[in-house]
Amino acid sequence: MEAISQKLPGISDRLAAEHRLVVEGFAASAKRLLSAKVMMELQRPLLCVADTDEAGWKTRDDLSTILEEHVCYFPAWDDEPDEFKGPEVEIVRQRVETLWSLLTRSVRAAVTTTDALKHGVVSRDTFSKAVLRLTTGVKNDRDGVAERLLLLGFESVELVEDVGQFSVRGGIIDVFPFISEDPLRIEFLGDRVESIRSFDVTSQRSKKLLRSFFILPYRELCLTPLTYRRALKHLEDPLGDGSERYLHLIHRKLETILDYLPSDAIVVIDSERDIDVSHDALVFAGQGRQVRPQPVYQGNFNLFKEDLQKLKKMGYHAFLLAANERQRDRFSDILSEEFPELRILSQSLHEGFIYPHAKLACFTDHEIFQRPKFRTRKRFPGGVPIDDILSLKKGDICVHVDHGIGRFDGMRRMHVDGRDTDCLLLTYRDGDRLYVPTHQMHRVQRYIGSSAIPPQLTKLGSGSWERAKRGTKKAVEDMTKELLEIHAARQSQKGHAFGSDTVWQKELESSFLYEETPDQLKAFEAVKADMESVKPMDRLVCGEVGYGKTEVAIRAAFKAVMDDRQVAVLVPTTILAQQHYNSFRERLRDFPLSVEMLSRLRNRNQTKSILQGLKSGTIDIVIGTHRLLSKDVEFKDLGLLIIDEEQRFGVKHKEKIKRIRKLVDCFTMSATPIPRTLYMSLLGIRDMTTIETPPADRLSVVTDVCRWDDRLIIEACLREVERGGQVFFVHNRVETIYSMADYLSKLLPELRIGIAHGQLPSLHLEKIMLDFLAERYDILLTSAIVESGVDVPNANTMFVNRADRFGLAQLHQLRGRVGRSHRRAYCYFLIPKSGRMTDEARRRLRAIKTFSDLGS
């Protein structure tokens, strides 16, 4: 980046002399480069004030890249004060971390927005006093620390699993603060801190001994016993959700983030609003006239190369900024021979620009291909797998690998081998007890059974558990033998080894609209390696809804077509076929290949033409429902079969799929694979790749289970539409769906409602879905037909009526239809106003609400 910055004008001396300098006509990322240049030349702290949240995090990202150091971001609250319901954890973390970093002078650069400056924060003195400082050997009693943690906003729990929680057990406090990768275990001896250790949230084992630690407030309230008593005069619950909007009542003196800056700081104002500051200020005004934005290429790579040729003749210094080293290498392979003078860097800004005065051209890869560059969010390590022992609740049935089925009755502090240790208490038949130390808890698992009737507890020492294990082992061996026999023929056959990646393959991958996650890259490489092997591929790509499995399919399909082989993509529903068809065509539009769809949305003549094209080889990729399995479907040279959500096909269809997959490479995509499919993968009969990393900027879906409430439906729908979004309303009874439409129309007369279900004529259904995608409807009232594959990033609120009638996998898939963009999404599972649910339905809804974090 230094080579680019050097070509920008030098203005540091003018700013130092004039104290407020206005610079006109600079484009976005060029402003950030110039700001960083001034900061580095003057060696003074920097605060950038952006106009919007989007501009704010883009400025933070760019400055981090340019300076190659951490830059703090201080965002505004995500709701207006009169609508404020409670702090979003990520926003609180960013704000608290920024205040602490500026207070301790541990960062040189920070970014905020004009909205964030409008509302006051606690004073520097109040914030400093709120920070909990713990040091071994220093006086600090356990009860006092626990009280401070409560006032700082931490939640008291039985077992610490997530950020913002603490627990007290005997002389020990476990706490999970913001700025620690792991939770802390603080051990007290009398009224002094004896030791501070970090520990693993899953195994509960100690990792690192610490001498001291600062625990920052988990809420910006920064309450002390004195301010808590003052707050009680105004608030019923000072620690309740939304208390931050009453900060002015709790604290007598408020400041702004500007007060946290050192006196020699430079404030960069990139805003149309006039902001008065006492510090030296660099003010950007006007649109990009001196420095204009990068041209728009809309994915046309040839047009980009034409511009490079023109700039080369004009003597420009051209730079191409790639998102990562992988992208840099791709571009080097494609461009280095034709443009050896082009400098390709593995650092990327949000916006490219052209600076004619300095003959400087700076391009970004994501803008060439119209790929949005998302903000990076910190992923808290909190939370543990659902099957982990930490998810056990008192009274749950569990299994000890050596002693059998027992009941978990909580944690106990025991004296073992000369020291105190935490133990799990398991109760067996006739009241027998077993204490399991935490370092052995990997031998305990939650009981999983298909019956709603609780299992009989094991009698300790009876030998019944060993007999049960022997019987199970034999049954598993028999099943394994059967599965191995089924797949032996396939493994012994020699398949087609596809060639290595072509230049077009690299161009396709470079044009991906998003930055690949690490797990996506692993999946791409695994599928490619399978395809290039003579062994027929049989891989399961398992990943959460919206985590990028379709892109894996597109790249694999393209690779097969580049080797003159045809591809069949098999999906369970017509709507999913249409969505995949649109996705494949959009991604592959710049390449000379043919993509078609075979489903009931095609008429007789269209179907006949597609069948002829498959037989003659003029169609390269076909996407279809079970219609692809019909006897009249013949391929000239099928090389790859891709199956989406295999578990939703019937037994007859699966038998036909088996016959096809014996002959060609095959991989299956699923968010909720059935146990048999998973078991085959775990045995190694079928290879498996998991995509667990959420896409950049993806937020978890706020999930709530609630009784039918007209007011809730009205408020949630209007809130979504007012922010420019759309709503799914799932009502899975076609007989009453039109009555429900009338009812919703009366509740929300100003909103446009579309109706979709599987009994509609195919063309009518397609039109409804396309109209919803085109935002001609505000609400889509639909059956569960949208359960799989429907991708509407603008729809981020969902209601599921009679959620108690859906299975857990269905609820999970439905919730996956929202939250597919950078916006916070909401999913409401509605149950009747009155009447009882079955215990099984209650457990399903409790599970779907509890495990709503990304990847859970």
Buried (B, 14 or more C-beta within 10 A) or exposed (E): BEEBBEBBBEBBEBBBEEEEBEBEBBBBBBBBBBBBBBBBBBEBBBBBBBBEBEBBBBBBBBBBBBBEEBBBBBBBBBBEEEEBEBBBBBBBBBBBBBBBBBEEEEBBBBBBBBBBBEBBBBBBEBBBEBBBEBBBEEEBEBEEBBEBBBBBBBBEBEBBBBBBBBBBBEBBBBBBBBBBEBBBBBBBEEEBBEBBBBBEBBBBEEBEEBEEBBBBBBBBBBBBEEBBEBBEEEBEEBBEEBBBBBBEBBBEEBBBBBEBBEEEBBBBBBBEEEEEBEBBBBBBEEEBEBBBBBBEBEBBBEBBBEBBEEBBEEEBBBBBBBBBEBBBBBBBBBBEEEBEEBEBBBBBBBBBBBBEEBBBBBBBBBBBBEBBBBBEBEEBBBBBEEEBBBBBEEEEBBBBEEBBBBBBBBBBEEEEEEEEBBBBBBBBBEEBEBBBEBEBBEEBBBBEEEEEEEEEBBBBEEEBBEEEEEEEEEEEEEEBEEBBEEBEEBEEEEBBEBEEBEEBBBBBBBBBEBBBBEBBBBBBEBBBEBBBBEBBBBBBBBBBBBBBBBBBBBBBBBBBBBBEBBBBBBBBBBBBBBBBBBBBBEBBEBBEBBBBBBBBBBEEEEBEBBBEBBBEBBBBBBBBBBBBBEEEBEBBEBBBBBBBBBBBBEEEBEEBBEEBBBBBBBBBBBBBBEEEBBBBBEBEBBBBBBBBBBBBBBBBBBBEBEEBEEEBBBEBBBBBBEEEBBBBBBBBEBEEBEEBBEBBBEEBEEBBBBBBBEEBEBEEBBBBBEBBBEBEBBBBBBBBBBBBBBBBBBBBBBBBBBBBBBEBBBBBBBBBBBBBBBBBBBBBBBBEEEEEBEEEBBEBBEBBBEBBBBBB
